């Protein structure tokens, strides 16, 4: 059978819904909006305002801010 137009959209939507209801692995991926075909998801496929990883700048010769401890008063 050849599907054209709305029939194609309807059949693919039905296939995806069938996978979700039978709880297959690809159904879970479709349900949560993840990549389905084995792509990596560490850096790609991000949605929203995520641009990338930002690191705080450290002055040369200075210790990182997390390593500094406040001095205790006696």
C-alpha positions, 0 to 999 in steps of 0.5 A: 500500500502507498500512503499519501498526505494525511494517511501517511501522517495518520499511519505514522502517528498510529505506529508511534502510539502502538509502540508507546502503549506496548511499552517498547524501548522506542516507545519509551524514547518517543514518550519522553522526547529522546532520540530514537535511532541510537544517536548520542544525546550528551551534547545534541538534541537539547531543547530550550535555552541551553547553550552549553557548559560555562566554566568560571574563570580562575585568575592565574596563580590563584586557588579556585573559589571552592578551595578557599575556606573562610578564616575562623575567629577565636 
